[in-house]
Amino acid sequence: MSTDTTASVSTHILDTSIGRPAASVAVSLAARSGSDAPYVTLGASATDADGRCKDLPALPEGTTHVRLEFDTETYFSKKQAEAQQDAPRVRDSGAFFPEVTIAFAVSPGEHYHVPLLLNPFGYSVYRGS
């Protein structure tokens, strides 16, 4: 939850290759206070059955930039293994993008919902509501 002195972040993932939420994707949240400051990892979570992370940690006061890291390789590797249990192996890797990292600027008092639209060969993000 954002306050007058802090921002807040939420995210969800839609796997556009199947038109469904992407469950069990590991997500890490890091923040920094200033363009020259290093990112500090605040915590991690995983998407639920609805593709949402409902328990990302709060941002500290003074946060100016946020970074979300999504472990897409594990998600697609598991999905590929399930799909190919009875079929020949089609590709050597589960994902073209083994991870997706999104960095963005934040302002105190604002909430930032950042959805990830994901498929095995591409992704898109935007500031949602």
C-alpha positions in Angstrom: 0.0 0.0 0.0 1.4 3.4 -0.9 1.5 6.3 1.6 2.2 10.0 1.2 6.0 9.2 1.5 6.2 5.8 -0.2 5.1 4.1 -3.5 3.7 0.6 -3.8 4.1 -2.0 -6.5 2.0 -5.0 -7.7 2.2 -7.2 -10.8 0.6 -10.1 -12.6 1.6 -12.3 -15.5 -0.6 -13.4 -18.5 0.9 -16.2 -20.7 -0.4 -15.0 -24.0 0.6 -18.2 -25.7 -2.3 -20.0 -23.9 -4.4 -17.0 -22.9 -4.2 -17.8 -19.2 -2.5 -16.5 -16.1 1.1 -17.7 -15.5 1.2 -19.5 -12.2 4.2 -20.2 -10.0 6.6 -17.7 -11.6 9.2 -16.5 -9.2 9.4 -12.8 -8.9 12.0 -10.7 -7.1 11.6 -7.0 -6.1 14.5 -4.6 -5.7 14.6 -0.9 -5.1 17.0 2.0 -5.0 17.0 5.6 -3.9 18.5 7.6 -6.7 20.0 6.9 -10.1 23.5 6.3 -8.8 22.5 4.1 -5.8 22.7 0.3 -6.1 19.6 -1.8 -6.2 18.8 -3.6 -2.9 16.7 -6.8 -3.1 13.7 -6.3 -0.8 12.1 -9.8 -1.2 10.7 -12.4 -3.5 7.4 -14.0 -4.2 5.7 -16.2 -6.8 2.6 -15.8 -8.9 -0.5 -17.5 -7.6 -3.0 -19.5 -9.8 -4.4 -16.1 -11.0 -0.9 -15.0 -12.1 -0.7 -12.4 -9.3 1.9 -11.6 -6.7 -0.2 -10.4 -3.7 2.6 -10.4 -1.1 5.4 -8.2 -2.6 7.2 -6.3 0.2 6.6 -2.6 0.8 8.9 -0.1 -0.7 11.1 1.9 1.7 10.7 5.6 2.0 12.9 7.4 -0.5 12.6 4.8 -3.2 13.0 6.3 -6.7 13.5 3.2 -8.9 12.1 -0.3 -8.7 13.2 -3.5 -10.5 11.1 -6.6 -10.9 12.8 -9.8 -12.0 10.7 -12.7 -13.4 12.2 -16.2 -13.6 10.6 -17.1 -17.0 13.1 -20.0 -17.8 11.8 -22.2 -14.9 8.2 -21.4 -15.8 8.6 -22.3 -19.5 10.8 -25.4 -18.8 8.2 -26.8 -16.5 5.4 -26.0 -19.0 7.4 -27.6 -21.9 8.1 -30.7 -19.8 4.4 -31.1 -19.0 3.4 -30.6 -22.7 6.0 -33.1 -24.0 5.6 -36.0 -21.6 4.3 -38.1 -24.5 5.8 -36.2 -27.4 9.3 -35.9 -28.8 11.4 -33.0 -27.6 11.0 -30.0 -29.9 13.4 -27.5 -28.6 16.6 -27.6 -26.4 15.5 -24.7 -24.1 12.3 -23.8 -22.3 12.5 -20.1 -23.0 14.2 -17.7 -25.4 14.2 -15.2 -22.6 15.4 -17.0 -19.4 14.5 -14.0 -17.3 12.6 -10.7 -17.7 13.8 -7.7 -15.8 11.8 -4.5 -15.7 13.1 -1.3 -14.1 11.0 1.8 -13.7 10.8 5.1 -11.8 8.4 5.7 -9.0 7.1 8.7 -7.0 5.9 8.8 -3.4 2.1 8.3 -2.9 1.6 6.4 -6.2 0.7 2.8 -6.8 2.3 1.0 -9.7 0.7 -2.1 -11.2 3.0 -3.5 -13.8 1.5 -6.5 -15.8 3.8 -8.7 -17.8 2.3 -10.2 -21.0 4.5 -13.2 -21.7 5.0 -15.9 -24.4 8.0 -18.1 -25.2 9.5 -15.7 -27.7 8.5 -12.3 -26.5 7.0 -10.1 -23.7 5.4 -6.8 -23.2 4.9 -4.7 -20.0 2.9 -1.6 -19.3 1.7 0.5 -16.3 -1.7 -0.8 -15.4 -4.2 0.5 -12.9 
